[in-house]
Amino acid sequence: MADTADGTVPFLPYNPFYAILAAVAVTLLITAIELPSRVKARLSACLNWSSFTYFLILALGNVAGTFLAGSLIGTRLPQWPMFWHVFFGVFGFEIVLKNTNITVFDKGVLTIEEWIGKALANAVEAAQSRDANWTMETAVETAERLRDMPEARLNVYIDQYLGKGKATELQQDAVASGSEPAHYKAFALAQVNPRAAAAILKSKKKREP
């Protein structure tokens, strides 16, 4: 590893290929933090084509920003030059987003920020839909397993986790709708308080021989 002009050894010498990988890695980290925080769901629900499109747009912009930062900064920062190129490239791209317009016949069409905003909105919507489907599937599966326990014990759990008297209320609703009471109450518990339902099943499994 060659020394710099001032005699120091750069920890991360600039390399175009490594700069691309670093910019993409930073973009992946930003996406992995931003999407779940907006969706309020598990990270796995964010793994869809809409999220990939959003990531790809950001990655292209961040890579371009990194190369631009590299050409502007050069070796002015001898210590860890590639780090600073990626740092200023990624965060500089955010500034470019807010100040760049696409125009047609001297009329503004959309800012780049708006295009990325649309991609983000699509990714959030797709993740929310996927998470909602998984949540419903889990509730159905949990209810099927809860309905097999003694109904008196199920009533105790329902009153404890959903509120006192809720088991009686759900029993009456089930009879009025012509539903099977045990299944009706189990599904209500699994849907309203999935964490409690999961804990009950875990405890039930431990008690089984």
Helices and strands as residue ranges (DSSP letters): H 16-39, G 43-46, H 49-73, H 81-98, E 101-104, E 107-111, H 112-146, H 151-162, H 166-177, H 181-192, H 194-207
